[in-house]
């Protein structure tokens, strides 16, 4: 055996094949002896004995670990690393699929491309339903998703099925009273006609069930089912829009409501049955899920999720309220560039997902074998991955904005829409930075860290947006979003440095 071990790197790989969790050079020496390495072999490598050789071999092993290359029992080939990177990048892009779907809905069903002389009251019902459905589900899903992932990691599939059932029941039941309350609140001053209320309810229910259906698909990385769900929901929303887009169709409203409700219910139930079937029921196992405790632990995550989406939509709500008569009337000139600017998030989300998984994997693999003498190198290696992620987000985001502006400038009608597109696009680059830090905080079970920063961001965005839209022009709501998102991103990065500087502490306290 010893004769075929031709260099130190091969010796290190051979040791890892026996025990990839080797702790120190003494463990390494024992394994080398078991492999047939003798004192004579050590001399051929320029060492006086096996222990001296073992020290050098162990240095090579630690070098692999700090580069994140100790995967399984051998280093990954470049092709394997490339394929894994492509997979992570592609799955990261799916994080932006809600924005892509929103944009497709706007473009295919003319929500944002209506002629400027048309009163956009129908578009208002759709856009308000979209925004409010996201805010409603953002506060509901995190607690359930965290518990589903927790039990999945434990392979307690009976508990996963129980939480899934509770989630779909609670979500489905909660949509009705929430939609009723929102309809009454919006129509309290009798701003809108009856057909508008029906439009709003149909879209709010459809969007809410869509977001509720896709949340567990995201969490469990069921991307095939996720794409199918989006396409089915897109078709359903298209049917509703074509039927309900004109006030003259109000006589058939109940028929359209039943049709839409049936299609959405099929999608919702199909998603539940699909997910439930992925987890085999375990017999003779006591399943205990303490839902009150689960909800309490999930509150900070729900608050962050809710603040994040409020922050995204604050500029639109300000524009709709400030420039509308009645209030909350969609501004068509603002909606088109705002919809197109969302596409800027796609590529940065791909890089964010790639580097976040590298960060997570490094924390786990190296954290299991971390020794006190290696803490500083551990922190430096994590910081290096973290910096690469932030640089990749910035570069890809700015490049995406430039390319999209070149490709889509023909869609933008005039200087005002170009101004809105550029400023919102730049704001979305900062938003990708913010989300990367939020996800890192969630991974390390530190959800409270982003709450004050996001609260400041929402407040600043709201106040600055009202001031600029009332004293200058409506388009300057995009400037308020850019300013507030840049401030939030900088503050979040500064706060996240604490996590990196004491990475080993936060890793061990979280896991």
PEDASUL-V483823 format. One record per residue. N is the residue number from 1. SS is DSSP state (H for helix, E for strand, L for the rest). PHI is phi in whole degrees, 0 to 359 (none if undefined). Layout:
n=N ss=SS phi=PHI
n=N ss=SS phi=PHI
This chain:
n=1 ss=L phi=none
n=2 ss=H phi=296
n=3 ss=H phi=292
n=4 ss=H phi=270
n=5 ss=L phi=273
n=6 ss=L phi=269
n=7 ss=L phi=208
n=8 ss=H phi=296
n=9 ss=H phi=298
n=10 ss=H phi=294
n=11 ss=H phi=300
n=12 ss=H phi=298
n=13 ss=H phi=295
n=14 ss=H phi=294
n=15 ss=H phi=297
n=16 ss=H phi=294
n=17 ss=H phi=296
n=18 ss=H phi=279
n=19 ss=L phi=207
n=20 ss=L phi=286
n=21 ss=L phi=257
n=22 ss=L phi=304
n=23 ss=L phi=268
n=24 ss=L phi=207
n=25 ss=H phi=289
n=26 ss=H phi=292
n=27 ss=H phi=301
n=28 ss=H phi=298
n=29 ss=H phi=298
n=30 ss=H phi=299
n=31 ss=H phi=293
n=32 ss=H phi=299
n=33 ss=H phi=297
n=34 ss=H phi=296
n=35 ss=L phi=279
n=36 ss=L phi=101
n=37 ss=L phi=284
n=38 ss=L phi=247
n=39 ss=H phi=297
n=40 ss=H phi=295
n=41 ss=H phi=298
n=42 ss=H phi=300
n=43 ss=H phi=296
n=44 ss=H phi=295
n=45 ss=L phi=269
n=46 ss=L phi=86
n=47 ss=L phi=238
n=48 ss=L phi=284
n=49 ss=L phi=208
n=50 ss=H phi=295
n=51 ss=H phi=295
n=52 ss=H phi=296
n=53 ss=H phi=297
n=54 ss=H phi=299
n=55 ss=H phi=298
n=56 ss=H phi=292
n=57 ss=H phi=298
n=58 ss=H phi=293
n=59 ss=H phi=298
n=60 ss=H phi=295
n=61 ss=H phi=300
n=62 ss=H phi=293
n=63 ss=H phi=297
n=64 ss=H phi=302
n=65 ss=H phi=297
n=66 ss=H phi=293
n=67 ss=L phi=271
n=68 ss=L phi=72
n=69 ss=L phi=255
n=70 ss=L phi=269
n=71 ss=E phi=245
n=72 ss=L phi=66
n=73 ss=L phi=246
n=74 ss=E phi=209
n=75 ss=L phi=288
n=76 ss=L phi=284
n=77 ss=L phi=287
n=78 ss=H phi=297
n=79 ss=H phi=295
n=80 ss=H phi=297
n=81 ss=H phi=295
n=82 ss=H phi=296
n=83 ss=H phi=295
n=84 ss=H phi=295
n=85 ss=H phi=297
n=86 ss=H phi=297
n=87 ss=H phi=296
n=88 ss=H phi=294
n=89 ss=H phi=297
n=90 ss=H phi=295
n=91 ss=H phi=292
n=92 ss=H phi=293
n=93 ss=H phi=299
n=94 ss=H phi=296
n=95 ss=H phi=296
n=96 ss=H phi=266
n=97 ss=H phi=298
n=98 ss=H phi=301
n=99 ss=H phi=291
n=100 ss=H phi=296
n=101 ss=H phi=294
n=102 ss=H phi=302
n=103 ss=H phi=296
n=104 ss=H phi=298
n=105 ss=H phi=299
n=106 ss=H phi=299
n=107 ss=H phi=284
n=108 ss=H phi=290
n=109 ss=L phi=254
n=110 ss=L phi=63
n=111 ss=L phi=297
n=112 ss=L phi=257
n=113 ss=L phi=251
n=114 ss=L phi=295
n=115 ss=L phi=303
n=116 ss=L phi=295
n=117 ss=L phi=278
n=118 ss=L phi=277
n=119 ss=L phi=292
n=120 ss=L phi=274
n=121 ss=H phi=289
n=122 ss=H phi=292
n=123 ss=H phi=297
n=124 ss=H phi=297
n=125 ss=H phi=297
n=126 ss=H phi=290
n=127 ss=H phi=292
n=128 ss=H phi=295
n=129 ss=H phi=298
n=130 ss=H phi=298
n=131 ss=H phi=296
n=132 ss=H phi=291
n=133 ss=H phi=293
n=134 ss=H phi=294
n=135 ss=H phi=294
n=136 ss=H phi=297
n=137 ss=H phi=286
n=138 ss=H phi=297
n=139 ss=H phi=275
n=140 ss=H phi=260
n=141 ss=H phi=283
n=142 ss=H phi=303
n=143 ss=H phi=299
n=144 ss=H phi=292
n=145 ss=H phi=295
n=146 ss=H phi=298
n=147 ss=H phi=289
n=148 ss=H phi=298
n=149 ss=H phi=295
n=150 ss=H phi=298
n=151 ss=H phi=288
n=152 ss=H phi=295
n=153 ss=H phi=297
n=154 ss=L phi=281
n=155 ss=L phi=61
n=156 ss=L phi=267
n=157 ss=H phi=288
n=158 ss=H phi=296
n=159 ss=H phi=292
n=160 ss=H phi=300
n=161 ss=H phi=299
n=162 ss=H phi=293
n=163 ss=H phi=293
n=164 ss=H phi=302
n=165 ss=H phi=299
n=166 ss=H phi=298
n=167 ss=H phi=297
n=168 ss=H phi=291
n=169 ss=H phi=291
n=170 ss=H phi=299
n=171 ss=H phi=298
n=172 ss=H phi=296
n=173 ss=H phi=289
n=174 ss=H phi=289
n=175 ss=H phi=298
n=176 ss=H phi=298
n=177 ss=H phi=296
n=178 ss=H phi=295
n=179 ss=H phi=296
n=180 ss=H phi=294
n=181 ss=H phi=297
n=182 ss=H phi=296
n=183 ss=H phi=299
n=184 ss=H phi=295
n=185 ss=H phi=293
n=186 ss=H phi=290
n=187 ss=L phi=259
n=188 ss=L phi=302
n=189 ss=L phi=273
n=190 ss=L phi=58
n=191 ss=L phi=288
n=192 ss=L phi=241
n=193 ss=L phi=286
n=194 ss=H phi=298
n=195 ss=H phi=298
n=196 ss=H phi=296
n=197 ss=H phi=299
n=198 ss=H phi=293
n=199 ss=H phi=305
n=200 ss=H phi=300
n=201 ss=H phi=298
n=202 ss=H phi=298
n=203 ss=H phi=288
n=204 ss=H phi=297
n=205 ss=H phi=296
n=206 ss=H phi=297
n=207 ss=H phi=296
n=208 ss=H phi=298
n=209 ss=H phi=293
n=210 ss=H phi=296
n=211 ss=H phi=295
n=212 ss=H phi=295
n=213 ss=H phi=290
n=214 ss=H phi=277
n=215 ss=H phi=303
n=216 ss=H phi=292
n=217 ss=H phi=294
n=218 ss=H phi=299
n=219 ss=H phi=301
n=220 ss=L phi=266
n=221 ss=L phi=57
n=222 ss=L phi=270
n=223 ss=H phi=289
n=224 ss=H phi=298
n=225 ss=H phi=295
n=226 ss=H phi=297
n=227 ss=H phi=298
n=228 ss=H phi=299
n=229 ss=H phi=296
n=230 ss=H phi=297
n=231 ss=H phi=296
n=232 ss=H phi=296
n=233 ss=H phi=293
n=234 ss=H phi=300
n=235 ss=H phi=296
n=236 ss=H phi=298
n=237 ss=H phi=296
n=238 ss=H phi=297
n=239 ss=H phi=299
n=240 ss=H phi=299
n=241 ss=H phi=297
n=242 ss=H phi=294
n=243 ss=H phi=281
n=244 ss=H phi=254
n=245 ss=L phi=291
n=246 ss=L phi=245
n=247 ss=H phi=300
n=248 ss=H phi=294
n=249 ss=H phi=270
n=250 ss=H phi=297
n=251 ss=H phi=292
n=252 ss=H phi=256
n=253 ss=H phi=300
n=254 ss=H phi=293
n=255 ss=H phi=295
n=256 ss=H phi=294
n=257 ss=H phi=298
n=258 ss=H phi=295
n=259 ss=H phi=297
n=260 ss=H phi=298
n=261 ss=H phi=299
n=262 ss=H phi=294
n=263 ss=H phi=296
n=264 ss=H phi=294
n=265 ss=H phi=298
n=266 ss=H phi=297
n=267 ss=H phi=298
n=268 ss=H phi=297
n=269 ss=H phi=292
n=270 ss=H phi=296
n=271 ss=H phi=297
n=272 ss=H phi=297
n=273 ss=H phi=297
n=274 ss=H phi=299
n=275 ss=H phi=294
n=276 ss=H phi=296
n=277 ss=H phi=290
n=278 ss=L phi=285
n=279 ss=L phi=241
n=280 ss=L phi=288
n=281 ss=L phi=292
n=282 ss=L phi=263
n=283 ss=L phi=282
n=284 ss=L phi=61
n=285 ss=L phi=238
n=286 ss=L phi=283
n=287 ss=L phi=250
n=288 ss=L phi=235
n=289 ss=L phi=238
n=290 ss=L phi=268
n=291 ss=H phi=296
n=292 ss=H phi=301
n=293 ss=H phi=295
n=294 ss=H phi=297
n=295 ss=H phi=294
n=296 ss=H phi=300
n=297 ss=H phi=295
n=298 ss=H phi=275
n=299 ss=H phi=302
n=300 ss=H phi=300
n=301 ss=H phi=294
n=302 ss=H phi=295
n=303 ss=H phi=297
n=304 ss=H phi=297
n=305 ss=H phi=301
n=306 ss=H phi=294
n=307 ss=H phi=298
n=308 ss=H phi=300
n=309 ss=H phi=284
n=310 ss=H phi=299
n=311 ss=H phi=301
n=312 ss=H phi=298
n=313 ss=H phi=261
n=314 ss=H phi=301
n=315 ss=H phi=297
n=316 ss=H phi=293
n=317 ss=H phi=299
n=318 ss=H phi=296
n=319 ss=H phi=295
n=320 ss=H phi=298
n=321 ss=H phi=285
n=322 ss=H phi=288
n=323 ss=H phi=262
n=324 ss=L phi=262
n=325 ss=L phi=214
n=326 ss=L phi=288
n=327 ss=L phi=303
n=328 ss=L phi=60
n=329 ss=L phi=251
n=330 ss=L phi=301
n=331 ss=L phi=266
n=332 ss=H phi=294
n=333 ss=H phi=292
n=334 ss=H phi=278
n=335 ss=H phi=292
n=336 ss=H phi=298
n=337 ss=H phi=295
n=338 ss=H phi=295
n=339 ss=H phi=291
n=340 ss=H phi=292
n=341 ss=H phi=294
n=342 ss=H phi=299
n=343 ss=H phi=295
n=344 ss=H phi=302
n=345 ss=H phi=290
n=346 ss=H phi=300
n=347 ss=H phi=292
n=348 ss=H phi=302
n=349 ss=H phi=296
n=350 ss=H phi=296
n=351 ss=H phi=295
n=352 ss=H phi=301
n=353 ss=H phi=295
n=354 ss=H phi=299
n=355 ss=H phi=286
n=356 ss=H phi=298
n=357 ss=H phi=292
n=358 ss=H phi=298
n=359 ss=H phi=296
n=360 ss=H phi=298
n=361 ss=H phi=297
n=362 ss=H phi=295
n=363 ss=H phi=303
n=364 ss=H phi=290
n=365 ss=H phi=295
n=366 ss=H phi=277
n=367 ss=H phi=293
n=368 ss=L phi=295
n=369 ss=L phi=241
n=370 ss=L phi=290
n=371 ss=L phi=249
n=372 ss=H phi=304
n=373 ss=H phi=290
n=374 ss=H phi=255
n=375 ss=H phi=300
n=376 ss=H phi=295
n=377 ss=H phi=294
n=378 ss=H phi=299
n=379 ss=H phi=295
n=380 ss=H phi=296
n=381 ss=H phi=293
n=382 ss=H phi=295
n=383 ss=H phi=297
n=384 ss=H phi=295
n=385 ss=H phi=296
n=386 ss=H phi=300
n=387 ss=H phi=295
n=388 ss=H phi=299
n=389 ss=H phi=298
n=390 ss=H phi=293
n=391 ss=H phi=294
n=392 ss=H phi=297
n=393 ss=H phi=297
n=394 ss=H phi=296
n=395 ss=H phi=295
n=396 ss=H phi=293
n=397 ss=H phi=294
n=398 ss=H phi=294
n=399 ss=H phi=295
n=400 ss=H phi=298
n=401 ss=H phi=298
n=402 ss=H phi=296
n=403 ss=H phi=294
n=404 ss=H phi=296
n=405 ss=H phi=297
n=406 ss=H phi=295
n=407 ss=H phi=281
n=408 ss=H phi=250
n=409 ss=L phi=299
n=410 ss=L phi=292
n=411 ss=L phi=282
n=412 ss=L phi=277
n=413 ss=L phi=262
n=414 ss=L phi=96
n=415 ss=H phi=295
n=416 ss=H phi=298
n=417 ss=H phi=291
n=418 ss=H phi=295
n=419 ss=H phi=300
n=420 ss=H phi=296
n=421 ss=H phi=300
n=422 ss=H phi=294
n=423 ss=H phi=291
n=424 ss=H phi=291
n=425 ss=H phi=299
n=426 ss=H phi=296
n=427 ss=H phi=297
n=428 ss=H phi=291
n=429 ss=H phi=298
n=430 ss=H phi=295
n=431 ss=H phi=298
n=432 ss=H phi=297
n=433 ss=H phi=299
n=434 ss=H phi=299
n=435 ss=H phi=295
n=436 ss=H phi=299
n=437 ss=H phi=286
n=438 ss=H phi=300
n=439 ss=H phi=295
n=440 ss=H phi=295
n=441 ss=H phi=297
n=442 ss=H phi=296
n=443 ss=H phi=297
n=444 ss=L phi=269
n=445 ss=L phi=58
n=446 ss=L phi=235
n=447 ss=L phi=289
n=448 ss=L phi=287
n=449 ss=H phi=301
n=450 ss=H phi=281
n=451 ss=H phi=300
n=452 ss=H phi=296
n=453 ss=H phi=291
n=454 ss=H phi=293
n=455 ss=H phi=298
n=456 ss=H phi=299
n=457 ss=H phi=297
n=458 ss=H phi=297
n=459 ss=H phi=298
n=460 ss=H phi=297
n=461 ss=H phi=299
n=462 ss=H phi=292
n=463 ss=H phi=294
n=464 ss=H phi=296
n=465 ss=H phi=297
n=466 ss=H phi=296
n=467 ss=H phi=296
n=468 ss=H phi=291
n=469 ss=H phi=291
n=470 ss=H phi=272
n=471 ss=H phi=260
n=472 ss=L phi=243
n=473 ss=L phi=215
n=474 ss=H phi=298
n=475 ss=H phi=297
n=476 ss=H phi=284
n=477 ss=H phi=298
n=478 ss=H phi=295
n=479 ss=H phi=292
n=480 ss=H phi=298
n=481 ss=H phi=294
n=482 ss=H phi=296
n=483 ss=H phi=297
n=484 ss=H phi=292
n=485 ss=H phi=292
n=486 ss=H phi=293
n=487 ss=H phi=294
n=488 ss=H phi=298
n=489 ss=H phi=298
n=490 ss=H phi=296
n=491 ss=H phi=297
n=492 ss=H phi=294
n=493 ss=H phi=296
n=494 ss=H phi=298
n=495 ss=H phi=292
n=496 ss=H phi=288
n=497 ss=H phi=299
n=498 ss=H phi=297
n=499 ss=H phi=295
n=500 ss=H phi=286
n=501 ss=H phi=295
n=502 ss=L phi=238
n=503 ss=H phi=301
n=504 ss=H phi=295
n=505 ss=H phi=295
n=506 ss=H phi=291
n=507 ss=H phi=295
n=508 ss=H phi=291
n=509 ss=H phi=288
n=510 ss=H phi=277
n=511 ss=L phi=238
